[in-house]
C-alpha cells in the first residue's frame, strides 16, 4: 500500500457548489491518472461524467 500524497490531489467544485456551503445532494467523483498518479476530486450536485476517460479510474460517492 502506498502513502497518500496531498500534493497530487486536485479539488474542483462544479457550478453551484462552494467549499463552505452545505448543498444536498452533494456528489463526489474521484478520478486517478495511471500515468501520473494524480488524483482529481470533483464535487457537485451531480457526478462529473465529463471527467471520465479511458486513462483514468473513477470512484463515485454521494
C-alpha positions as CSV (number, residue, x, y, z in Angstrom):
1,X,0.0,0.0,0.0
2,X,1.3,3.5,-0.9
3,X,1.3,6.7,1.2
4,X,-1.2,9.4,0.3
5,X,0.5,12.5,-1.2
6,X,-1.8,15.5,-0.8
7,X,0.3,17.4,-3.4
8,X,-1.1,15.1,-6.1
9,X,-4.7,15.8,-5.2
10,X,-6.7,18.5,-7.1
11,X,-10.1,19.5,-5.9
12,X,-12.6,21.2,-8.2
13,X,-16.1,22.5,-7.3
14,X,-18.7,22.4,-10.0
15,X,-21.0,25.3,-10.7
16,X,-23.4,26.0,-7.8
17,X,-21.1,24.4,-5.1
18,X,-18.9,26.2,-2.6
19,X,-16.3,24.8,-0.3
20,X,-18.0,26.0,2.9
21,X,-21.7,25.9,2.0
22,X,-23.8,22.7,2.6
23,X,-25.5,21.5,-0.6
24,X,-27.7,18.5,-0.9
25,X,-27.3,16.3,-2.7
26,X,-23.5,16.6,-2.9
27,X,-21.8,14.1,-5.3
28,X,-18.2,13.2,-5.3
29,X,-16.3,12.0,-8.4
30,X,-12.7,10.9,-7.8
31,X,-10.6,10.0,-10.8
32,X,-7.0,8.8,-10.9
33,X,-4.4,9.1,-13.6
34,X,-2.5,5.8,-14.1
35,X,0.2,7.8,-16.0
36,X,1.0,10.5,-13.4
37,X,-0.5,9.1,-10.1
38,X,-2.5,12.3,-9.7
39,X,-6.0,12.3,-8.0
40,X,-8.8,14.6,-9.2
41,X,-11.8,15.1,-6.9
42,X,-14.8,16.9,-8.4
43,X,-17.6,18.0,-6.0
44,X,-21.0,18.9,-7.4
45,X,-24.8,18.4,-7.4
46,X,-24.3,15.6,-10.0
47,X,-21.4,13.3,-10.8
48,X,-18.8,14.6,-13.1
49,X,-19.4,12.3,-16.0
50,X,-17.4,14.5,-18.3
51,X,-14.2,13.8,-16.3
52,X,-14.3,10.1,-17.1
53,X,-12.0,8.7,-19.8
54,X,-10.0,5.6,-20.6
55,X,-6.8,6.9,-19.0
56,X,-8.4,7.3,-15.5
57,X,-10.0,5.1,-13.0
58,X,-13.0,6.5,-11.2
59,X,-14.9,6.3,-7.9
60,X,-18.3,7.8,-7.3
61,X,-19.7,8.8,-3.8
62,X,-22.7,10.5,-2.6
